[in-house]
Amino acid sequence: MSRIGKKIINIPGGVIVEVLNNDLNVKGPLGALSMPLIKDIEIQNENGLLTVLNRGDEKDRKQKAVHGLSRALIANMITGVSAGYKKVLEIVGVGYKAIQQGKNVDFNLGFSHTIKFEPPEGISIKVLDPTKIEISGIDRQKVGQIAANIRGLRPPEPYKGKGIRYKDEYIRKKAGKAGKA
């Protein structure tokens, strides 16, 4: 069996987990998420503890992987509806900044034009200061993907480190030209 799949998930107060027609629905104080259950995966809910069971062939590598994946996705859903997820991005560079325009964000990243970014449904973007952005939501995958999309607008370059990076991300810098000796 999968080591991750064997772990028991603790359901915090205020979170409701239901299985209806092979779909898993999780409702909490921040919202609701749902996902279809994968074949041969069963869920038992006993006294606020959730167990993910593998009813398929235990020697099949793909079935083991799916078991661990299902458990991780369910745990992420429960954490998302109870606490939520957030990523913080930093903008480094002279004149590089972000400006909040309602829900949308305008980026000045050294191009000849500003880049307008509109977050999808369920994701909120806050400009903490002109060089810090916070992306938050209940779906871990969406939050990470939106953060990666924003970082991709101007990834950090290796000579001066200018661009958009994750908070506490280390950028290895290159030396550049040596000059005449």
N, C-alpha and C positions, 0 to 999 in steps of 0.2 A: 504494500500500500504506500501511498504518498505520505511523506513525513509532514508536509504542510497540510495535506488533506485531513490528517488525523486530528489536528488541533481543534479544540472546541472554541466556538465563538461566543463571547459573553454579550448578551443583548442589553444595552443600557435602558434605563427607565424612559418611558415616553416613545419607544420605538416598537412598532408592530410589524411582525414578519408573517406573511401568508403565502401559501402555495395554492394557486387556482389554475386549473387546466394546464398544468406543466409550465406555468409562469410563476416566477417569484416576485412578490410585491413587498417593498419595504417602505413604511411610512414613519416619519419622525417629525420633530419640531421644525426642521428647516425645509421639509418638502417630502416628495415621494419619488422612488425610483423603481423600475421593474426590469427584469431580464428573463428570457426564456431559459429553462433548465435544459442542460445537455443530457442526452440519452444515457441511461444507466446511473444517473446521479440522483440520490434521494436525500431529503432533508428531514431531520427530526428536531422538533422544538420541545424541550422539556425544562420547565421551571426557569425560563430566561437563559437557557444554554442551548445553543444551536450546534448540531452535529451534522456534518456532510458525509454521507455514506456512498461508497462505490459499490454498485450492484453488478458491475461488469466483471470481466476476466481480470483477476488481480495480478496476473503475470504479464499482461499486455502493457507495453511501455506507454503507448498513446493514452490508454485508459487511466494509467497512473498520473500522467501529466494533466489530463483533463480534470481529474479529481482534485489535484492541488490548485489548478487554475480556478475551478468553480469555487473552492473554499476562499481563495484570495479575493475574487470578485465580490462574493457575498459579504466578506468582512469589510471591503472598501465601501460597499453600498451602505452598510450599517453605520460605519464611521462618518460617511458623507451626510446622511440625513440627521445625525445627532450632533456632530461637531463641524462638519464642512471641511473643505480643503482650500489652501491658499498658496500662491507662489508670489515671490517678490522679485522684480527685475530692476536692475540699475542701468542707467544710461550714462556712459562715460564719453566725453569729448567736448571740445569747446563749441558752444552754440547748439549742442544736441539737447533737446528737451521734449517733454510731452505736455500737452495742454488738454484739460478735460472740457468737452463740449457736450454737456448733458450726459447721456450714456456713452457717447462716442469719445474717442481720443484722437487728437491730431498730433503727429510726430514730426518734429524738425530734426532730420538726421544727416544734414550736410548735403542733401540732394537739392536740385533746383526747385523742388516742389515739396509741399507738406504731404504726408501720408495720412489718410483718414482711415481709422480702424473702428469697425462696428462690432461689438461683441455679440455672439449668438445668444439665443434664449437660454436662461438659466445660469449665465456667467455674468459677473459684475467686475468692472475694472475701475479702480480708484487711482487717481494720481496723487500720491502722498506729498510729493514735492516735484518740481520740474524734472528731477533726475531719478525718481523712484516711482514704480508702478506696482500695485497689488492686484492680482487676479484671484478671484474667489468664486466658489460654487460648491455644489453638493456632489457633482460627478467628477471623480478623480481623473479619469481619462480626458474629459473635456478641458478641465483646468490645465492639465499638463500640455495638451495639444495647442491650446490658445497661447500659453506661455512660449511654447516652441515657435509658433507662427510669428509672434511679436519679436522674439529674439532673431528670427530669420530675416526680419526687415533690414537689419544692419548687424550681422554677427561681429563679435570682437575680432579685430585684426591683430596679427602676431607681433607687430613692430612697436606700436604705441599703446595697444590695448583699447583703442577707441571702438565704440559700438554698444550694443545692448547685451547685457550678461545677467545670469541669475545672481541673486544675492550670495555672497561668499564663494562664487565660482572663481577658481584660480586660472588665470590665462598665462601660459608659458610664453615669454617674450623672446624674440630672436634678436641677435646682436645688430644686424644691418650691415652696411658697408664699413670696411675697416679704414678706408681713406688712404692717401698716399703716404708712404714711409720715407 
